Amino acid sequence: MDAQLLADTLPKFPDFPPGEVWLAGAGPGDPGLLTLHTLHALQTADDIVHDALVDPRILKLAGNQAKLIFAGKRGGRPSSEQGDINELLIERARMQHRVLRLKGGDPFVFGRGGEEALALTRAGVRFRIIPGITSGLAAAALAGIPATMRDINHAVILMAGSRSADRASIAEWERLASVGQPIIVYMPMSNLPEIMSAFERGGMGRDTPAVIISSASTSDEQIVETSLSKAAADAERQGICAPAIVIVGAIAGMRQKLLSNMACE
Ligand SMILES: C[S@@+](CC[C@H](N)C(=O)[O-])C[C@H]1O[C@@H](n2cnc3c(N)ncnc32)[C@H](O)[C@@H]1O
């Protein structure tokens, strides 16, 4: 591609006006997986309200004028309540700041981005959405697991595993497994044994391939190849901790077929 064609093809970045909030995704961790729009937002924002899953390498890309405000729910620091985060975004926008609300992955996939957009709408604050690469699909692809394969599946389920393992959740996990499509479970770690048992009762075979991936695209990445019935024990044995996703279904078995020729460092 020649330089002019490249320049013509790259995005014409929108203005980031004072008083606006941009809800953006930072991807799974590796700064190379940021979108150019999010990079532009990082360099233009006055306030960057970020969660715990935004990789420190990405925060280093912020402009010098930017104030970094942690509003996460992990990392040993006190939790921010969602209502407080909504209020913070509204307050900063009303101060005529350019406010970047930066989240890991995609802001609209298990990221409370929808709730925040609704709160901004109700408060009359203008906002823009910048999608990010969601961690479940990025982690799968980086591990050599296609989300779909023509001969394997025509759908893939993204599921949150964080709700308490009460009867309603367990019934829902069983129903999702009964659909017969692979499932990518976000936030699985606190309920992993219960989720895997529910998938089995829902009709998934005990030997169904499963791959657990933690901290995908970072130097702490760990990948465990296992099966539905062994996933919980293997995760414990290998000391897997959050953030992690679990992929259950025939697509997970593709990793073994692709690994030998795949560059992955
Ligand atoms: C609150 S959800 C946010 C998801 C995010 N909005 C996205 O689209 O990826 C947090 C969960 O995302 C998953 N996650 C985020 N980053 C990850 C990573 N680098 N590797 C594996 N899982 C990750 C984990 O399941 C984690 O518990």
The ligand as an SDF file (V2000), in Angstrom:
LIG
                    3D

 27 29  0  0  0  0  0  0  0  0999 V2000
  -16.1680   -7.4600   33.5060 C   0  0  0  0  0  0  0  0  0  0  0  0
  -15.6670   -8.5280   32.2120 S   0  0  0  0  0  0  0  0  0  0  0  0
  -15.2380   -7.3480   30.9970 C   0  0  0  0  0  0  0  0  0  0  0  0
  -15.1480   -7.9200   29.6140 C   0  0  0  0  0  0  0  0  0  0  0  0
  -14.6610   -6.9250   28.5980 C   0  0  0  0  0  0  0  0  0  0  0  0
  -15.5860   -5.8390   28.4420 N   0  0  0  0  0  0  0  0  0  0  0  0
  -14.3790   -7.5740   27.2480 C   0  0  0  0  0  0  0  0  0  0  0  0
  -15.0770   -7.2860   26.2580 O   0  0  0  0  0  0  0  0  0  0  0  0
  -13.4510   -8.3700   27.1860 O   0  0  0  0  0  0  0  0  0  0  0  0
  -14.1030   -9.0760   32.7970 C   0  0  0  0  0  0  0  0  0  0  0  0
  -13.7440  -10.4400   32.2860 C   0  0  0  0  0  0  0  0  0  0  0  0
  -13.2440  -10.3680   30.9600 O   0  0  0  0  0  0  0  0  0  0  0  0
  -12.3360  -11.4280   30.7580 C   0  0  0  0  0  0  0  0  0  0  0  0
  -11.0180  -10.8690   30.4150 N   0  0  0  0  0  0  0  0  0  0  0  0
  -10.6770   -9.5980   30.2990 C   0  0  0  0  0  0  0  0  0  0  0  0
   -9.3970   -9.4530   29.8940 N   0  0  0  0  0  0  0  0  0  0  0  0
   -8.9170  -10.7040   29.7380 C   0  0  0  0  0  0  0  0  0  0  0  0
   -7.6770  -11.2320   29.3230 C   0  0  0  0  0  0  0  0  0  0  0  0
   -6.6460  -10.4510   28.9670 N   0  0  0  0  0  0  0  0  0  0  0  0
   -7.5370  -12.5860   29.2780 N   0  0  0  0  0  0  0  0  0  0  0  0
   -8.5670  -13.3950   29.6060 C   0  0  0  0  0  0  0  0  0  0  0  0
   -9.7760  -12.9410   29.9990 N   0  0  0  0  0  0  0  0  0  0  0  0
   -9.9480  -11.6180   30.0680 C   0  0  0  0  0  0  0  0  0  0  0  0
  -12.2810  -12.2080   32.0650 C   0  0  0  0  0  0  0  0  0  0  0  0
  -13.2630  -13.2120   32.0000 O   0  0  0  0  0  0  0  0  0  0  0  0
  -12.6540  -11.1440   33.0580 C   0  0  0  0  0  0  0  0  0  0  0  0
  -13.1120  -11.6940   34.2720 O   0  0  0  0  0  0  0  0  0  0  0  0
  1  2  1  0
  2  3  1  0
  2 10  1  0
  3  4  1  0
  4  5  1  0
  5  6  1  0
  5  7  1  0
  7  8  2  0
  7  9  1  0
 10 11  1  0
 11 12  1  0
 11 26  1  0
 12 13  1  0
 13 14  1  0
 13 24  1  0
 14 15  1  0
 14 23  1  0
 15 16  2  0
 16 17  1  0
 17 18  1  0
 17 23  2  0
 18 19  1  0
 18 20  2  0
 20 21  1  0
 21 22  2  0
 22 23  1  0
 24 25  1  0
 24 26  1  0
 26 27  1  0
M  CHG  2   2   1   9  -1
M  END
$$$$
